[in-house]
């Protein structure tokens, strides 16, 4: 963003909780998509994931960059 002339105000990193399920599903089970049942289960516990996500030791799988053009 900075190379494009923006000033980065904030970077939000999140979604660490999805890293282990993605690993198991993709690497171990060799699946290329997640099933609707898996997504429903994940969505049911979003309230919990939000509380623990920042405390997990591995890198996030999602980021949001907030920037302004001076």
Secondary structure as UniProt FT lines:
FT   TURN            2..5
FT   STRAND          6..14
FT   TURN            16..17
FT   HELIX           18..22
FT   HELIX           23..28
FT   HELIX           36..44
FT   HELIX           46..52
FT   HELIX           53..55
FT   STRAND          62..69
//
